[in-house]
């Protein structure tokens, strides 16, 4: 049986083309889009101003699925992590991050959502919980955008900043990612400005160049975590395919196409990539592409051997960058007490489910 298209995975143009076959007036199409993205209904039956016959036709032709919030950690004024159960029983995570008063002021209404793009991950970054259970599948555009709808429902307010830094490698799911971005930025969709979207990648060079050619002025962050091939390859298997030089060549191309400054994400892991010589090399590389650097002390993941450096050492690493003229922040991250490292909550849930299956067997 061919799967029916999910209404929240169709762009406005795709839906208009599909809806045309039904012989309905255009205002009905607009009503449906309003139900989907403004009123945010969970079922076609809730579209109460549509004739019953049209609602039945829609149910026969399309589906409208909404992930279930399986678990939530954190409180309203702190970082909150959501574990979402998808239609096929798989789990993904998203994280709500309120504004830091130190960075944005006490009255800032900035609310960031960290969004997942895949179930699991095939890239195997050595510090990350997402890849411990391997890659399962890509998320659809509807599953990506549903994370935003559910997070806003929980928060009771609008998310106004998105970072694609959750589970998965976003650029390995580029077609669905671009479709989701269209839905997110469209006035008929969620209507969040492209400049409030940041995509994080481990360094998929060909896709970086494709994304650079996309006209939307989205932001890009690179999970770098090593300033040389020798160090980065210990942490990032993707570096074996696209080394540091190839990556930075792609970032120079990005700069030629985009106005927004790049961000280099650098998780500090004791005895692995925190040598101060790495800081000096990193400073030179960051200056060459006018990038800012976001330093993040390693967040402990159960089952992985890494540990975080001392705060004094992290500050020394940061100061080398700043004294070299690089904009650098040291993020003593929020959410350290709520399985905050990407994929941890999902990993616990999958392991619990697996253990339950074994016990029943």
C-alpha positions as a Markdown table, in Angstrom:
| # | Residue | x | y | z |
|---|---|---|---|---|
| 1 | Unk | 0.0 | 0.0 | 0.0 |
| 2 | Unk | 1.3 | 3.4 | -1.0 |
| 3 | Unk | 1.6 | 5.8 | 2.0 |
| 4 | Unk | -0.6 | 8.8 | 1.9 |
| 5 | Unk | 1.2 | 12.2 | 2.0 |
| 6 | Unk | 1.3 | 13.9 | 5.3 |
| 7 | Unk | -0.4 | 17.3 | 5.1 |
| 8 | Unk | 2.4 | 18.9 | 7.2 |
| 9 | Unk | 5.1 | 17.6 | 4.9 |
| 10 | Unk | 3.6 | 19.4 | 1.9 |
| 11 | Unk | 4.7 | 23.0 | 1.1 |
| 12 | Unk | 2.0 | 25.5 | 0.2 |
| 13 | Unk | 2.8 | 25.1 | -3.5 |
| 14 | Unk | 2.8 | 21.3 | -3.3 |
| 15 | Unk | -0.5 | 21.3 | -1.5 |
| 16 | Unk | -2.1 | 23.7 | -3.9 |
| 17 | Unk | -1.1 | 21.5 | -6.9 |
| 18 | Unk | -2.5 | 18.4 | -5.2 |
| 19 | Unk | -5.6 | 20.1 | -3.9 |
| 20 | Unk | -6.5 | 21.4 | -7.4 |
| 21 | Unk | -7.5 | 17.8 | -8.4 |
| 22 | Unk | -10.3 | 17.9 | -5.9 |
| 23 | Unk | -12.2 | 20.7 | -7.8 |
| 24 | Unk | -12.6 | 22.8 | -4.7 |
| 25 | Unk | -12.5 | 26.6 | -4.6 |
| 26 | Unk | -9.1 | 28.2 | -3.6 |
| 27 | Unk | -10.5 | 29.6 | -0.4 |
| 28 | Unk | -10.9 | 26.0 | 0.9 |
| 29 | Unk | -7.2 | 25.4 | 0.4 |
| 30 | Unk | -6.4 | 28.5 | 2.3 |
| 31 | Unk | -8.7 | 27.4 | 5.2 |
| 32 | Unk | -6.9 | 24.1 | 5.4 |
| 33 | Unk | -3.5 | 25.8 | 5.5 |
| 34 | Unk | -4.8 | 28.0 | 8.3 |
| 35 | Unk | -6.0 | 25.0 | 10.3 |
| 36 | Unk | -2.6 | 23.3 | 9.8 |
| 37 | Unk | -0.2 | 26.1 | 10.7 |
| 38 | Unk | -2.2 | 28.8 | 12.6 |
| 39 | Unk | -4.8 | 26.8 | 14.5 |
| 40 | Unk | -2.5 | 23.8 | 14.6 |
| 41 | Unk | -5.1 | 21.1 | 14.7 |
| 42 | Unk | -4.2 | 17.5 | 15.4 |
| 43 | Unk | -6.7 | 15.9 | 13.1 |
| 44 | Unk | -8.6 | 16.6 | 9.9 |
| 45 | Unk | -11.9 | 16.2 | 11.8 |
| 46 | Unk | -11.0 | 19.4 | 13.8 |
| 47 | Unk | -11.3 | 21.5 | 10.6 |
| 48 | Unk | -14.8 | 22.4 | 11.5 |
| 49 | Unk | -15.5 | 25.0 | 8.9 |
| 50 | Unk | -15.0 | 22.5 | 6.1 |
| 51 | Unk | -17.9 | 20.5 | 4.7 |
| 52 | Unk | -18.1 | 16.9 | 6.2 |
| 53 | Unk | -17.7 | 15.5 | 2.6 |
| 54 | Unk | -14.5 | 17.4 | 2.0 |
| 55 | Unk | -13.1 | 16.3 | 5.4 |
| 56 | Unk | -13.8 | 12.7 | 4.5 |
| 57 | Unk | -12.1 | 13.2 | 1.1 |
| 58 | Unk | -9.1 | 14.7 | 2.8 |
| 59 | Unk | -8.8 | 11.7 | 5.2 |
| 60 | Unk | -9.0 | 9.3 | 2.3 |
| 61 | Unk | -6.3 | 11.2 | 0.4 |
| 62 | Unk | -3.9 | 12.5 | 3.1 |
| 63 | Unk | -2.8 | 11.8 | 6.7 |
| 64 | Unk | -2.1 | 14.2 | 9.5 |
| 65 | Unk | 0.2 | 12.7 | 12.1 |
| 66 | Unk | 1.4 | 14.3 | 15.3 |
| 67 | Unk | 4.2 | 12.9 | 17.4 |
| 68 | Unk | 3.5 | 12.1 | 21.0 |
| 69 | Unk | 5.4 | 13.8 | 23.9 |
| 70 | Unk | 6.7 | 10.6 | 25.6 |
| 71 | Unk | 8.7 | 12.5 | 28.3 |
| 72 | Unk | 9.7 | 16.0 | 29.2 |
| 73 | Unk | 12.5 | 17.1 | 31.5 |
| 74 | Unk | 13.2 | 20.5 | 33.0 |
| 75 | Unk | 11.0 | 23.4 | 34.1 |
| 76 | Unk | 9.5 | 26.4 | 32.4 |
| 77 | Unk | 12.4 | 28.8 | 33.3 |
| 78 | Unk | 15.2 | 26.4 | 32.4 |
| 79 | Unk | 16.3 | 24.2 | 29.5 |
| 80 | Unk | 13.7 | 21.6 | 28.8 |
| 81 | Unk | 14.2 | 18.4 | 26.8 |
| 82 | Unk | 11.3 | 16.7 | 25.0 |
| 83 | Unk | 11.3 | 13.0 | 24.0 |
| 84 | Unk | 8.9 | 12.5 | 21.1 |
| 85 | Unk | 7.5 | 9.2 | 20.0 |
| 86 | Unk | 6.9 | 9.1 | 16.2 |
| 87 | Unk | 4.2 | 7.2 | 14.3 |
| 88 | Unk | 6.4 | 4.2 | 13.8 |
| 89 | Unk | 7.3 | 4.0 | 17.5 |
| 90 | Unk | 10.8 | 5.5 | 17.1 |
| 91 | Unk | 12.0 | 8.4 | 19.3 |
| 92 | Unk | 13.6 | 11.7 | 18.7 |
| 93 | Unk | 14.5 | 14.6 | 20.9 |
| 94 | Unk | 14.2 | 18.4 | 20.8 |
| 95 | Unk | 15.4 | 20.9 | 23.4 |
| 96 | Unk | 13.9 | 24.2 | 24.5 |
| 97 | Unk | 16.5 | 26.7 | 25.6 |
| 98 | Unk | 15.4 | 30.1 | 27.1 |
| 99 | Unk | 17.6 | 33.2 | 26.7 |
| 100 | Unk | 20.7 | 33.5 | 28.8 |
| 101 | Unk | 20.4 | 36.8 | 30.8 |
| 102 | Unk | 24.2 | 37.1 | 30.6 |
| 103 | Unk | 24.0 | 37.2 | 26.8 |
| 104 | Unk | 20.7 | 38.7 | 26.0 |
| 105 | Unk | 19.6 | 40.6 | 29.1 |
| 106 | Unk | 17.0 | 39.8 | 31.7 |
| 107 | Unk | 14.0 | 40.9 | 29.6 |
| 108 | Unk | 14.9 | 39.0 | 26.5 |
| 109 | Unk | 12.1 | 36.9 | 24.9 |
| 110 | Unk | 14.5 | 34.8 | 22.9 |
| 111 | Unk | 13.4 | 31.2 | 23.0 |
| 112 | Unk | 15.5 | 28.7 | 21.1 |
| 113 | Unk | 14.5 | 25.2 | 20.0 |
| 114 | Unk | 17.2 | 22.6 | 19.2 |
| 115 | Unk | 15.6 | 20.4 | 16.4 |
| 116 | Unk | 16.4 | 16.9 | 15.3 |
| 117 | Unk | 16.6 | 15.9 | 11.6 |
| 118 | Unk | 17.1 | 12.1 | 11.8 |
| 119 | Unk | 16.3 | 9.1 | 14.0 |
| 120 | Unk | 19.8 | 8.3 | 15.2 |
| 121 | Unk | 22.9 | 9.2 | 13.2 |
| 122 | Unk | 25.3 | 7.4 | 10.8 |
| 123 | Unk | 28.2 | 9.8 | 11.3 |
| 124 | Unk | 29.5 | 8.3 | 14.6 |
| 125 | Unk | 31.0 | 11.4 | 16.2 |
| 126 | Unk | 32.9 | 10.0 | 19.2 |
| 127 | Unk | 31.5 | 12.3 | 21.8 |
| 128 | Unk | 27.8 | 12.0 | 20.8 |
| 129 | Unk | 25.0 | 9.8 | 22.2 |
| 130 | Unk | 22.9 | 10.0 | 19.0 |
| 131 | Unk | 25.1 | 7.6 | 17.1 |
| 132 | Unk | 25.4 | 4.9 | 19.8 |
| 133 | Unk | 22.4 | 3.0 | 18.5 |
| 134 | Unk | 23.2 | 3.8 | 14.8 |
| 135 | Unk | 21.1 | 5.4 | 12.1 |
| 136 | Unk | 17.4 | 4.4 | 11.6 |
| 137 | Unk | 15.9 | 6.8 | 9.1 |
| 138 | Unk | 15.5 | 10.4 | 8.0 |
| 139 | Unk | 12.7 | 12.5 | 9.5 |
| 140 | Unk | 10.1 | 13.9 | 7.1 |
| 141 | Unk | 9.5 | 17.6 | 6.7 |
| 142 | Unk | 6.4 | 17.2 | 8.8 |
| 143 | Unk | 8.2 | 15.4 | 11.6 |
| 144 | Unk | 10.8 | 18.2 | 11.7 |
| 145 | Unk | 8.2 | 21.0 | 11.8 |
| 146 | Unk | 6.0 | 19.1 | 14.3 |
| 147 | Unk | 8.8 | 19.4 | 16.9 |
| 148 | Unk | 8.3 | 23.2 | 16.8 |
| 149 | Unk | 4.6 | 23.0 | 17.2 |
| 150 | Unk | 4.8 | 20.7 | 20.2 |
| 151 | Unk | 7.6 | 22.7 | 21.8 |
| 152 | Unk | 5.5 | 25.9 | 21.5 |
| 153 | Unk | 2.5 | 24.1 | 22.9 |
| 154 | Unk | 4.5 | 23.1 | 25.9 |
| 155 | Unk | 6.2 | 26.5 | 26.4 |
| 156 | Unk | 2.9 | 28.4 | 25.9 |
| 157 | Unk | 4.8 | 30.9 | 23.7 |
| 158 | Unk | 6.4 | 31.3 | 20.3 |
| 159 | Unk | 9.8 | 29.8 | 19.5 |
| 160 | Unk | 11.7 | 32.5 | 17.7 |
| 161 | Unk | 15.1 | 30.9 | 17.1 |
| 162 | Unk | 15.8 | 27.4 | 15.7 |
| 163 | Unk | 19.1 | 25.4 | 15.7 |
| 164 | Unk | 19.3 | 22.2 | 13.7 |
| 165 | Unk | 21.7 | 20.7 | 16.2 |
| 166 | Unk | 19.7 | 17.8 | 17.6 |
| 167 | Unk | 19.8 | 14.2 | 16.6 |
| 168 | Unk | 21.2 | 13.4 | 13.2 |
| 169 | Unk | 23.3 | 15.1 | 10.5 |
| 170 | Unk | 20.9 | 17.7 | 8.9 |
| 171 | Unk | 22.9 | 17.8 | 5.6 |
| 172 | Unk | 22.5 | 14.1 | 5.2 |
| 173 | Unk | 18.7 | 14.7 | 5.0 |
| 174 | Unk | 19.0 | 17.8 | 2.8 |
| 175 | Unk | 15.8 | 17.4 | 0.7 |
| 176 | Unk | 13.5 | 17.1 | 3.7 |
| 177 | Unk | 15.5 | 19.7 | 5.6 |
| 178 | Unk | 15.0 | 22.3 | 2.8 |
| 179 | Unk | 11.3 | 21.5 | 2.5 |
| 180 | Unk | 11.0 | 21.9 | 6.3 |
| 181 | Unk | 12.8 | 25.3 | 6.1 |
| 182 | Unk | 10.3 | 26.4 | 3.4 |
| 183 | Unk | 7.4 | 25.4 | 5.7 |
| 184 | Unk | 9.1 | 27.2 | 8.7 |
| 185 | Unk | 9.8 | 30.4 | 6.8 |
| 186 | Unk | 6.7 | 30.7 | 4.7 |
| 187 | Unk | 4.0 | 33.3 | 5.7 |
| 188 | Unk | 1.5 | 30.5 | 5.2 |
| 189 | Unk | 3.5 | 28.2 | 7.5 |
| 190 | Unk | 5.3 | 29.1 | 10.7 |
| 191 | Unk | 6.7 | 32.4 | 9.4 |
| 192 | Unk | 10.0 | 32.4 | 11.3 |
| 193 | Unk | 12.7 | 34.5 | 9.5 |
| 194 | Unk | 15.5 | 32.5 | 7.8 |
| 195 | Unk | 18.1 | 34.6 | 9.8 |
| 196 | Unk | 16.7 | 32.9 | 12.9 |
| 197 | Unk | 17.6 | 29.4 | 11.6 |
| 198 | Unk | 21.0 | 27.8 | 12.2 |
| 199 | Unk | 22.0 | 24.5 | 10.6 |
| 200 | Unk | 24.8 | 22.6 | 12.3 |
| 201 | Unk | 26.9 | 20.0 | 10.3 |
| 202 | Unk | 29.7 | 17.7 | 11.0 |
| 203 | Unk | 31.3 | 18.8 | 7.7 |
| 204 | Unk | 29.5 | 17.2 | 4.7 |
| 205 | Unk | 31.4 | 19.3 | 2.2 |
| 206 | Unk | 29.3 | 18.8 | -1.0 |
| 207 | Unk | 26.1 | 19.6 | 0.9 |
| 208 | Unk | 27.6 | 22.7 | 2.4 |
| 209 | Unk | 28.2 | 24.0 | -1.1 |
| 210 | Unk | 24.6 | 23.1 | -2.1 |
| 211 | Unk | 23.2 | 24.9 | 0.9 |
| 212 | Unk | 25.4 | 27.9 | 0.2 |
| 213 | Unk | 23.6 | 28.2 | -3.2 |
| 214 | Unk | 20.2 | 28.3 | -1.5 |
| 215 | Unk | 18.9 | 31.9 | -1.5 |
| 216 | Unk | 17.7 | 31.9 | 2.1 |
| 217 | Unk | 20.0 | 33.7 | 4.5 |
| 218 | Unk | 20.2 | 30.9 | 7.0 |
| 219 | Unk | 23.2 | 30.5 | 9.4 |
| 220 | Unk | 25.7 | 27.7 | 9.4 |
| 221 | Unk | 27.6 | 26.2 | 12.3 |
| 222 | Unk | 30.3 | 23.6 | 12.0 |
| 223 | Unk | 30.9 | 20.8 | 14.5 |
| 224 | Unk | 34.7 | 21.2 | 14.2 |
| 225 | Unk | 36.2 | 19.8 | 17.5 |
| 226 | Unk | 39.7 | 19.7 | 16.2 |
| 227 | Unk | 41.9 | 22.2 | 14.4 |
| 228 | Unk | 44.1 | 19.7 | 12.6 |
| 229 | Unk | 43.4 | 16.4 | 10.8 |
| 230 | Unk | 45.3 | 14.4 | 13.4 |
| 231 | Unk | 43.1 | 15.6 | 16.2 |
| 232 | Unk | 39.8 | 16.0 | 14.4 |
| 233 | Unk | 39.9 | 12.5 | 13.0 |
| 234 | Unk | 40.0 | 11.0 | 16.5 |
| 235 | Unk | 36.7 | 12.6 | 17.2 |
| 236 | Unk | 34.9 | 13.1 | 13.8 |
| 237 | Unk | 34.9 | 10.1 | 11.4 |
| 238 | Unk | 33.6 | 12.4 | 8.7 |
| 239 | Unk | 37.1 | 14.0 | 8.7 |
| 240 | Unk | 38.5 | 10.9 | 7.0 |
| 241 | Unk | 36.4 | 11.6 | 3.9 |
| 242 | Unk | 36.5 | 15.4 | 4.0 |
| 243 | Unk | 39.6 | 16.7 | 5.8 |
| 244 | Unk | 40.1 | 20.0 | 7.5 |
| 245 | Unk | 41.5 | 21.7 | 4.3 |
| 246 | Unk | 38.5 | 20.5 | 2.2 |
| 247 | Unk | 36.1 | 21.7 | 4.9 |
| 248 | Unk | 37.6 | 25.1 | 5.1 |
| 249 | Unk | 37.6 | 25.5 | 1.3 |
| 250 | Unk | 33.8 | 24.8 | 1.4 |
| 251 | Unk | 33.4 | 27.4 | 4.2 |
| 252 | Unk | 35.3 | 30.0 | 2.1 |
| 253 | Unk | 32.8 | 29.3 | -0.7 |
| 254 | Unk | 29.9 | 29.7 | 1.9 |
| 255 | Unk | 31.3 | 33.1 | 2.8 |
| 256 | Unk | 31.3 | 34.1 | -0.9 |
| 257 | Unk | 27.6 | 33.4 | -1.1 |
| 258 | Unk | 26.3 | 34.4 | 2.4 |
| 259 | Unk | 26.4 | 37.5 | 4.6 |
| 260 | Unk | 26.0 | 35.7 | 8.0 |
| 261 | Unk | 29.1 | 34.9 | 10.0 |
| 262 | Unk | 30.0 | 31.2 | 10.4 |
| 263 | Unk | 30.2 | 29.6 | 13.8 |
| 264 | Unk | 32.7 | 26.9 | 14.7 |
| 265 | Unk | 31.4 | 24.6 | 17.5 |
| 266 | Unk | 34.2 | 23.1 | 19.5 |
| 267 | Unk | 33.5 | 20.7 | 22.3 |
| 268 | Unk | 36.5 | 20.6 | 24.7 |
| 269 | Unk | 37.5 | 17.1 | 25.7 |
| 270 | Unk | 40.2 | 16.6 | 28.3 |
| 271 | Unk | 43.4 | 15.1 | 26.8 |
| 272 | Unk | 41.9 | 14.8 | 23.3 |
| 273 | Unk | 41.5 | 18.2 | 21.7 |
| 274 | Unk | 42.1 | 20.7 | 24.5 |
| 275 | Unk | 45.8 | 21.2 | 24.1 |
| 276 | Unk | 46.5 | 25.0 | 23.9 |
| 277 | Unk | 48.4 | 24.5 | 20.6 |
| 278 | Unk | 45.0 | 23.5 | 19.1 |
| 279 | Unk | 43.7 | 26.8 | 20.4 |
| 280 | Unk | 46.4 | 28.7 | 18.5 |
| 281 | Unk | 45.8 | 26.8 | 15.3 |
| 282 | Unk | 42.0 | 27.2 | 15.7 |
| 283 | Unk | 42.4 | 31.0 | 16.1 |
| 284 | Unk | 44.3 | 31.2 | 12.8 |
| 285 | Unk | 41.7 | 29.1 | 11.0 |
| 286 | Unk | 38.7 | 31.1 | 12.5 |
| 287 | Unk | 40.3 | 34.4 | 11.5 |
| 288 | Unk | 40.7 | 33.2 | 7.9 |
| 289 | Unk | 37.0 | 32.7 | 7.5 |
| 290 | Unk | 35.8 | 35.4 | 9.9 |
| 291 | Unk | 34.1 | 32.8 | 12.1 |
| 292 | Unk | 33.2 | 33.0 | 15.7 |
| 293 | Unk | 34.0 | 30.1 | 18.0 |
| 294 | Unk | 31.6 | 28.5 | 20.5 |
| 295 | Unk | 33.5 | 26.5 | 23.1 |
| 296 | Unk | 31.5 | 23.8 | 25.0 |
| 297 | Unk | 33.0 | 21.8 | 27.8 |
| 298 | Unk | 32.2 | 18.1 | 27.2 |
| 299 | Unk | 28.8 | 17.0 | 28.5 |
| 300 | Unk | 29.2 | 13.5 | 30.0 |
| 301 | Unk | 27.5 | 10.6 | 28.2 |
| 302 | Unk | 27.0 | 7.3 | 29.9 |
| 303 | Unk | 28.9 | 4.6 | 28.0 |
| 304 | Unk | 31.6 | 7.0 | 26.6 |
| 305 | Unk | 35.0 | 7.5 | 28.1 |
| 306 | Unk | 35.5 | 11.2 | 27.6 |
| 307 | Unk | 35.7 | 13.8 | 30.4 |
| 308 | Unk | 35.6 | 17.6 | 30.5 |
| 309 | Unk | 38.6 | 19.8 | 31.2 |
| 310 | Unk | 38.7 | 22.0 | 34.3 |
| 311 | Unk | 36.9 | 25.3 | 34.0 |
| 312 | Unk | 40.3 | 27.1 | 34.4 |
| 313 | Unk | 41.7 | 25.2 | 31.4 |
| 314 | Unk | 38.6 | 25.9 | 29.3 |
| 315 | Unk | 39.0 | 29.6 | 30.1 |
| 316 | Unk | 42.7 | 29.5 | 29.1 |
| 317 | Unk | 41.7 | 27.9 | 25.8 |
| 318 | Unk | 39.1 | 30.6 | 25.2 |
| 319 | Unk | 41.5 | 33.4 | 26.1 |
| 320 | Unk | 44.0 | 32.4 | 23.5 |
| 321 | Unk | 41.3 | 32.8 | 20.9 |
| 322 | Unk | 40.1 | 36.1 | 22.2 |
| 323 | Unk | 43.6 | 37.5 | 22.5 |
| 324 | Unk | 44.1 | 36.5 | 18.8 |
| 325 | Unk | 41.1 | 38.7 | 17.8 |
| 326 | Unk | 38.6 | 35.9 | 17.5 |
| 327 | Unk | 35.1 | 36.2 | 18.9 |
| 328 | Unk | 34.9 | 33.3 | 21.3 |
| 329 | Unk | 32.3 | 32.2 | 23.9 |
| 330 | Unk | 32.7 | 29.6 | 26.5 |
| 331 | Unk | 29.3 | 27.9 | 27.1 |
| 332 | Unk | 29.0 | 26.4 | 30.5 |
| 333 | Unk | 25.9 | 24.7 | 29.1 |
| 334 | Unk | 22.4 | 24.7 | 30.5 |
| 335 | Unk | 20.6 | 21.4 | 31.1 |
| 336 | Unk | 23.6 | 19.4 | 32.4 |
| 337 | Unk | 21.3 | 17.6 | 34.9 |
| 338 | Unk | 18.6 | 16.5 | 32.3 |
| 339 | Unk | 20.4 | 14.1 | 30.0 |
| 340 | Unk | 21.2 | 17.2 | 27.9 |
| 341 | Unk | 23.8 | 15.7 | 25.6 |
| 342 | Unk | 22.2 | 15.0 | 22.3 |
| 343 | Unk | 20.5 | 11.6 | 22.1 |
| 344 | Unk | 20.9 | 10.6 | 25.8 |
| 345 | Unk | 17.1 | 10.7 | 26.6 |
| 346 | Unk | 16.3 | 8.7 | 23.5 |
| 347 | Unk | 19.1 | 6.2 | 24.2 |
| 348 | Unk | 17.7 | 5.6 | 27.7 |
| 349 | Unk | 14.2 | 5.1 | 26.3 |
| 350 | Unk | 15.4 | 2.7 | 23.6 |
| 351 | Unk | 17.5 | 0.7 | 26.0 |
| 352 | Unk | 14.6 | 0.5 | 28.5 |
| 353 | Unk | 12.3 | -0.7 | 25.7 |
| 354 | Unk | 14.9 | -3.2 | 24.6 |
| 355 | Unk | 15.3 | -4.5 | 28.1 |
| 356 | Unk | 11.6 | -4.8 | 28.5 |
| 357 | Unk | 11.4 | -6.9 | 25.3 |
| 358 | Unk | 14.2 | -9.2 | 26.5 |
| 359 | Unk | 12.4 | -9.7 | 29.9 |
| 360 | Unk | 9.1 | -10.6 | 28.1 |
| 361 | Unk | 11.0 | -13.0 | 25.9 |
